[in-house]
Amino acid sequence: MNKRGSERKVIFLASMMMIALIIGLLMFRTVSNFLDDTTFWKLHYSRDLGLLMDIGQTGRGTMQLNYDLTQSNKPLTVILAENAIRIYDYNLQIQRQEPVSFRFAKDKNINVETTQLSSSYMKISFSEEKTSITKKPLEKKSCPNINTKSEPSQTKIYIQSNVPIIAALMKQELSEFIIVNNPEEADLTLIIDKSNEQGLTFYYLKQARKSEKLSCNIKNNLIDSETTQFELTTLQTTPEDSEFIETITKSTFSLTISTNELTNELIELIAKGVKEFYG
């Protein structure tokens, strides 16, 4: 019996298995990075909306539906074309995106109004003459029932923004609180981010329930406002590449509010939400 030959064969097979395992892991990582949460929800919503268009146009009646896309962790852009639903990532940095598309049957007697919108909600309207989509107004929600009451004279807030005048305005609006210069000693770190994001997005890293309540208070104030309307009001985890990540990591409780529409009215409404949170 050739033991040396058998040993070489075992070593060779073990080496091939290790190489195959490494290649498999690399392929899995590449595919998982590509097929992220957004990829799944683009596929899901394109097919769901496409099938809904088929059903709605065969109904031969008038019907309106409120449609929710908030299960996706990232904003989406929806295009209703003449005979297809197309969905893109909402990403201003990508000039040419390939959409996920799903075709539906086009009734020649029904006008499909071509529309593009970026929103977490939409309203779909069907009638015997036309099919259309529009933005659905946001509705007020019940905020988490947790006790966050604290006297302003004993509550420390750290405020930061990439627009100095905005930080100054927020400090003025919250002057009844103790404004500190170090996030490590603050009860709340409030960050106002001037970004390219259309609409309004909230980011948190720690204390999810508190973050949910504070963002909910602010959102409800925005909904009550007659002049301020935002397309997106989602709560997301702070990304690791955030320009504020160092400040946020030092904080025990923080909320980042990101938008491309920084106005005096928005600052007032955010401050009102903070006061209600501690009131």
C-alpha positions in Angstrom: 0.0 0.0 0.0 1.4 3.4 -1.0 0.9 5.5 2.1 2.9 8.5 0.8 0.7 8.6 -2.2 -2.5 8.5 -0.1 -1.2 11.3 2.2 -0.5 13.5 -0.8 -4.0 12.8 -2.2 -5.6 13.7 1.2 -3.5 16.9 1.3 -4.4 17.8 -2.2 -8.1 17.3 -1.6 -8.0 19.3 1.6 -6.2 22.1 -0.2 -8.8 22.1 -3.0 -11.6 22.2 -0.4 -10.0 25.1 1.4 -9.6 27.1 -1.9 -13.2 26.3 -2.8 -14.4 27.5 0.6 -12.4 30.8 0.3 -13.8 31.4 -3.2 -17.3 30.6 -2.0 -17.0 33.0 1.0 -15.7 35.8 -1.3 -18.6 35.3 -3.7 -21.1 35.2 -0.9 -19.7 38.5 0.5 -19.8 40.1 -2.9 -23.3 39.1 -3.7 -24.6 40.0 -0.2 -23.0 43.5 -0.5 -24.8 43.9 -3.8 -28.1 42.5 -2.8 -28.7 44.7 0.2 -32.0 45.7 1.9 -32.8 48.2 -0.8 -32.4 45.7 -3.6 -34.9 43.4 -2.0 -37.5 46.1 -1.5 -37.1 47.6 -5.0 -37.9 44.1 -6.3 -40.8 43.7 -3.9 -42.4 47.1 -4.4 -42.0 47.0 -8.3 -43.9 43.7 -8.5 -46.5 44.6 -5.9 -47.3 47.9 -7.5 -47.3 46.4 -11.0 -49.8 43.7 -10.0 -51.8 46.3 -8.2 -52.0 48.4 -11.4 -53.3 45.4 -13.3 -56.0 44.7 -10.6 -57.0 48.4 -10.3 -57.5 48.9 -14.0 -59.8 45.9 -14.3 -62.0 47.1 -11.5 -63.9 49.5 -13.8 -64.7 51.8 -10.8 -63.3 54.6 -8.7 -60.9 53.7 -6.0 -58.1 55.3 -3.9 -55.4 53.5 -2.0 -52.8 54.7 0.5 -49.6 52.8 -0.2 -46.7 52.6 2.3 -43.0 52.1 1.2 -41.5 52.6 4.6 -40.3 49.0 5.1 -37.3 49.8 3.0 -34.5 51.3 5.1 -33.5 53.7 2.4 -35.6 56.2 0.4 -36.9 55.1 -3.0 -37.9 56.9 -6.2 -41.0 55.5 -7.9 -41.9 56.2 -11.5 -45.4 55.3 -12.9 -44.8 55.0 -16.7 -47.4 54.3 -19.3 -47.2 50.5 -18.9 -44.6 49.8 -16.2 -43.5 50.6 -12.6 -39.9 51.6 -12.3 -38.1 52.0 -8.9 -34.7 53.6 -8.2 -32.6 54.2 -5.2 -33.1 57.8 -4.1 -29.4 58.7 -4.4 -28.4 62.1 -5.8 -24.7 61.0 -6.2 -25.5 58.4 -8.9 -26.2 60.0 -12.2 -27.3 57.0 -14.2 -29.2 54.3 -12.3 -30.7 51.1 -13.7 -34.2 50.8 -12.3 -36.0 47.7 -11.2 -39.0 47.5 -13.6 -42.3 45.6 -13.7 -44.7 45.8 -16.6 -48.4 45.8 -16.3 -51.3 45.5 -18.8 -52.2 48.9 -20.3 -55.9 49.4 -21.0 -56.2 51.6 -24.1 -59.2 53.3 -22.7 -57.5 54.4 -19.4 -55.0 57.2 -19.3 -52.0 56.3 -17.1 -50.5 59.6 -15.8 -46.7 59.4 -16.0 -45.4 60.5 -12.6 -42.1 60.4 -10.7 -42.0 60.9 -6.9 -39.7 60.3 -4.0 -41.7 59.5 -0.9 -42.3 57.0 1.8 -46.0 57.1 1.1 -48.2 57.6 -1.9 -51.8 57.7 -2.9 -52.9 55.5 -5.9 -56.1 56.6 -7.7 -58.0 54.4 -10.2 -61.0 55.4 -12.2 -62.6 54.5 -15.6 -60.7 57.3 -17.2 -57.2 57.4 -15.6 -54.7 55.8 -13.2 -52.4 58.1 -11.2 -50.1 58.3 -8.1 -49.6 61.3 -5.8 -47.9 61.9 -2.5 -49.9 60.9 0.5 -49.9 63.3 3.5 -48.2 62.0 6.6 -50.4 61.2 9.5 -49.7 61.9 13.2 -48.6 58.9 15.3 -48.7 58.0 18.9 -45.2 58.5 20.4 -43.6 55.9 22.8 -45.1 56.3 26.3 -41.9 56.6 28.3 -41.0 59.1 31.0 -38.5 61.7 29.7 -39.6 64.6 31.9 -36.8 66.8 33.1 -36.5 70.4 34.3 -34.9 72.6 31.7 -32.7 74.2 34.3 -31.2 70.8 35.0 -31.0 69.4 31.5 -27.8 69.7 29.5 -28.0 69.9 25.7 -25.1 70.0 23.2 -25.9 71.4 19.8 -23.9 71.0 16.6 -24.5 71.8 12.9 -22.5 72.1 9.8 -24.2 75.5 9.3 -23.0 77.8 12.1 -26.0 80.1 12.0 -28.4 77.2 12.4 -26.6 76.0 15.5 -26.8 79.6 16.9 -30.5 79.8 16.2 -31.1 76.4 17.9 -29.2 77.4 21.0 -31.3 80.6 21.1 -34.6 78.6 20.8 -33.4 76.2 23.6 -31.9 78.9 25.8 -34.0 77.8 28.8 -31.9 74.6 28.9 -28.2 74.3 29.9 -26.3 74.6 26.7 -22.9 72.8 27.0 -19.8 72.7 24.9 -19.0 69.0 25.2 -21.2 66.1 24.1 -19.8 63.8 26.8 -21.5 65.9 29.6 -24.8 66.4 27.7 -28.1 64.7 28.4 -29.0 65.2 24.7 -26.8 65.8 21.7 -28.8 67.5 19.0 -27.2 67.6 15.5 -28.7 69.6 12.6 -27.3 68.4 9.3 -27.6 70.4 6.1 -27.4 67.7 3.5 -28.5 66.8 0.0 -31.4 64.7 1.3 -34.8 65.7 0.0 -37.2 65.7 2.9 -36.3 65.0 6.5 -34.4 62.0 8.0 -33.6 61.3 11.6 -30.5 59.3 12.7 -29.8 57.6 16.1 -27.1 55.4 17.5 -28.0 54.7 21.1 -31.2 54.7 23.2 -33.6 53.7 20.4 -36.8 54.3 22.4 -35.8 57.8 23.4 -34.8 58.5 19.9 -38.1 57.3 18.6 -40.0 59.4 21.0 -38.1 62.6 20.3 -38.2 62.1 16.5 -42.0 61.3 16.8 -42.6 64.6 18.8 -40.8 66.6 16.1 -42.6 64.8 13.2 -46.0 65.4 14.7 -45.2 69.1 15.1 -44.2 69.2 11.4 -47.4 67.5 10.4 -49.4 70.0 12.4 -47.6 72.9 10.7 -49.6 74.3 7.7 -46.6 75.6 5.8 -43.9 73.0 6.4 -44.2 69.7 4.5 -41.5 67.0 4.1 -41.5 64.0 1.9 -39.5 61.7 4.2 -39.6 61.4 8.0 -37.8 58.1 8.8 -35.7 57.1 11.7 -32.4 55.3 10.7 -29.2 54.1 12.3 -26.4 56.5 12.0 -24.0 55.4 9.2 -20.4 54.7 10.1 -19.2 57.3 7.6 -21.3 60.1 9.1 -19.3 63.4 9.5 -20.7 63.6 13.0 -19.9 60.0 14.1 -17.1 61.1 16.5 -19.5 63.4 18.3 -22.3 60.9 18.3 -20.1 58.1 19.7 -19.1 60.3 22.7 -22.8 61.1 23.4 -25.0 59.0 25.7 -28.1 60.1 23.7 -28.2 61.9 20.4 -30.5 62.6 17.5 -29.3 63.9 14.1 -31.8 65.7 11.9 -30.8 65.8 8.2 -32.4 67.8 5.5 -31.7 70.1 2.5 -34.4 72.5 3.7 -33.1 74.3 6.8 -35.4 77.1 7.7 -36.2 79.2 10.8 -39.6 77.6 11.0 -38.0 74.1 11.0 -35.7 75.2 13.8 -38.6 76.4 15.9 -40.6 73.2 15.3 -37.6 71.0 16.3 -37.1 73.1 19.5 -40.8 72.7 20.3 -40.4 68.9 20.0 -37.4 69.0 22.4 -39.4 71.0 24.9 -42.3 68.6 24.7 -39.9 65.6 25.1 -38.7 67.0 28.4 -42.0 68.7 29.4 
